[in-house]
Amino acid sequence: MGVNHDILLEVGTNEFEIVEFLINADRKHYFGINVAKVREIIKLPKIVKVPDSHPAVIGTANVRQKVIPIINLGFWLNLKADYDENTAKVIVTYFNHQYNGFIVDDITRIHRITWADIKDYSSISDFRLADSVLGVVDVNKKLIQLLDFEKIISEINPNDSMESVEIDTSKFAERQDKLVFLAEDSNVIRKLLKNNIEQSGYRVKVFENGKNLLDALNKETPDLILTDLEMPVADGTFLIKKVRENEKIQNLPVIVFSSLASEENEKKVSGIGANEFISKPDMGIVISTIDKYLLEG
């Protein structure tokens, strides 16, 4: 089953689509993943065991001439260890320049929602999966939990996660009078980016989502905006569109730092006004890219 990514054509609307899927354990658990991260949905392929792999990785499979790890999602979530080989589905994902396959019990449907629909997990559900859930959306009185797939992969493959990088401080004095606004919903990534950028000399103000950053623009104008794409309340594309519509700030440099790296997505965010697209986890080029617009332009 291929996935239609036409929703991405409507960038800047603050809308996106999620694939709803099921893990049937002690009860039916409904989860969701952004369509932009999904390449296709397939039946369980032939698995080749891999020694010394993470316990949740049952092996690898050849999917369209690509060898990808296959992950038992129910096991990773501590919901159950088993799955039915005859009926299980595999969600093949692509983000952070990596393909992965996640075993689920069934695919339910695709929903179109807005980032503003996402509610804080702790306010409407229990805490069993809180560390793995970005938020919850109520669709037709059904609670769908949006999983943090980037966190899952970073824990399974810690060598591929973002780490602090060596900071070039040779231009520290030149950077000190420049202000960067940063929008990133991940607390870990937000702190890491803020620390790295400040160590290089730039001043930084951080925001948990695009709406908070847009509100701050009414009081203060930065020299540059660095933003994620996937964020609750208001996403990065909505933020970029609003900045470009505002005559007072429409020429601000905007850099996207996102896991949704693909030629298609880069063209689309560029089409609404993003100056650069940096793929997570390429932390090392963030500061040099900021320099390009604030010191070399």
N, C-alpha and C positions, 0 to 999 in steps of 0.2 A: 504493500500500500504506500504510494507516494503521498507527499504532503504538499498542498497548495500554499505557496508563500505570497499570494497576491495581496494579502493584508498589508504587507510591508510597503506596497506601493503608496499607501495612504499615510505616509510619514507625517508626523506633526499633529495627528489628531488625538493623541494620548490613548488610542485604542490599540489593542493587540489581540491575538488569538491564542488560546491554550488547548492543548490536547489533554482531555480528561481520560485517566486510566484507573484501573482497579487493582488493588491487592487484597485478596480475600483471606483473612487470617481469623482472629477471634471474632471479627465482624468485617463488613465491607468497608475498606478504607479507600476513599476517593482522593486522587492526587491530580496535579496538573503540571504541565511543562510548557513554556513558551514555544509556540510553533516555530519561531525563528531558530531555535536550537535543534529542531528535529529534521533529519534528512529523509527517513522513511521508517515504516513499521513493517516488520517481517515475522514470519513464523520462526520458531526456534531452529536455528541452523545446526549443522554438524559442529560439535565442540571438540577442540583439541586441548587436553589438559596442559597446564603450565605449572611446573614445579616451583615451589617457594613463592607463590603469588599471594596476594591478599586473600583472606578467607572468603570474602564476598565475590571474588573473581573466580568463576567456575572454569575459565579457560579462554581460548581465543577462537575466532571463527573467520573464515574468508567470506567477506561480504563485498561483492562487486570488485574483486581483485584487491581488496584492502583487508589486511589482517587486523582485526580489532578485538579488544578485550570485551568479554561478556560478563556482566555483573548481575548477580542475584540481588535485586533491589529489596525484596522482602527481607532477606537475610541481613543486608546492611542496615536496614531500619529496625532490626530486632523484632520484627513482626512474626516471621515464620522462616523456616529453613527450606521447605519443600516447594515444588511447583509441578504442574502437570505438563510433561514434555509434549503431549499431543495437542494441548490447547493454549499453552503459554505464548505470549507475543514478546517481541523484542523491539524496543524503541531505539533506533539508531540515531545518535546525536552527533552534532559537530559544533564545537565551540572551543575557544582557546587553542585553535589549530589542531584539535584532536578529535578523532572518531572514537565513540564508545557505544556499547550496546547494553541496554538495561532490560532485564527480564521482568515482565509484569503479567498479571493473570488475564487481563482483558483491556481493550481499548473501548471506551464508551462513546465519546463523541468529541467534536471540536466546538468550543464556545468563543464568541467574540465579546470581550469585556474592555473596560477602561482601567487604567492604573489607579484611578480614584476609587474603584470598586473594592480594591484589596484592603482588607482589615487586618489589624494587628492580631497575630495568632493568639497571644495570651488572653486577649479580651473575650474570645468567644469559643475557646476549645480547651482541652486539657494540655498538660505540659509534656506528655510522653515523647512527642516528636518535635518539641519546640526548637531544639538546636538544628534541626534539619529543614525547617519550614520557613520560607520567606514571609508568608502571609496566607490568609484564607479569604476565599471569595464565596459568597452565597449565590448559587445559581439555582433558581426554581426550588428554593428551600432545601437545597443540598449543599453542604459545606465541602468545598474542594480545596485541598491544601496544596499550595504551590511549593514544590520542593526546591531546595538550594542545590542544584546539580553541580555547580562549581565547587561548593564545599565538599560534596561527596567525592569528586574526582581528586581534589587536593589532598584529602585524607587517604585515599587509596594509593595515590601517586604523589607522595610529599615532595619528591624531587622536582615536580613540575609546578609547584605552587610559587606564588610571588614571594620574593625575599627582598630585604633591603639591599641596595646596591651601593657601590663606592661612589661618593659624591664629588664632583668636580667643583671645588670652591675657588678656582682661579678668578672667577668673575663675580665674587661675592659682593664687592663694593658697588658694581654696576647694577646688581639686581635688587639692592636694598630698598629702592624707592618704587618698586613695582609690586602691584597687588594682584594676586590670583584668587579668583573665586572657584571653589571646587565643590561639585555635586556628586556624591557617591553614597549609596545606601548601605554598603557593607562597612560596618564599623572597623573591621580589621584593615581593609584596603584603604579606607578613608584616613586612618591614623598613619598608615605606612606612607601613603602619598604625601600627607601633610608634613610629616617629619622629614622626608627626603627633600621636598621642595624648600622647606624652611632652612634646612642645613645648607642648601646651595646659595641662600641669600634672599630669596623672594619672601614677601609677606603673603600669608595664606588665610583665607576665611573659608570654613567648611560648612556644607549644608547636606542634610540627609536625603533631599530630593529636589527636583526641579522647581517645585512651587516655592519652597523656602528660599531658593536662590533668586527666583524672579521677584519675590517680595523684597528682598534685600537690595535689588537693583533700583528700587524706588528711593532709596536713601543714599546709596553710594555706588559709584561706577568703578569697577576694577579695570585693570589693564588687559586681562585675559580671562577666559572661562575654560575650565577643564571639567568635562562631564562624562558620567557613565550614560548608557542608553536605558537599561532596565532599572527603573526606580518607581516605587509606589507614589501615589498621588499625582505626580506629573513626571513623565519620563524625559529622557534627553532630547528626543526629537521634538517634543512639544516645547521644551525650553529653547532649542535653537530657533524654531519657527517664530516664537514670540520675540526673541532678541532681534531677529532680522526684520520683523514688522515694526519695530520701534525706531523711529528716525534718529533719536538721540543717541542710541547705542548700537545701531545696526552694523557698524563697522568693527565692532569688537572681535578680536580673534577668538574662535571657539575650537577647542581641541576635544575630540571624542576619545575616551579610553574605555574600551568595551571588549567583552569576550565574544561578541557576535561578529567576528571577523570573517568576511567573505567579500569577494569582488562586488557582488550584488549589493550588499549592505553598505559598503563604502561608497558606491556610486549614489545610493539613495540619500545618505546623510550629507554627502557633498552637494547633492542637488538642492537641498533646502538651506545650505549655507555653512556647513561645517568646513573649517579650513584644513583639518588633518584628522586622520583616523589612526589611532594607535591601538594595537591589539593587546589585550591582556594575555599573558603576563609580562609583556615587554616593558617592564618598569625602567630599564636602563636608558631608554631614549626619551623619556618624558621631559626631563629637564633640558636636554639639548633642543627638543622641539619647541619648548617655551622660549628658549633663547632665540630661536630662529625668528620669532615674531616680535619679541620685546627688545632684543638687543641688536639683532642683525638687520631688521626690517627698515 
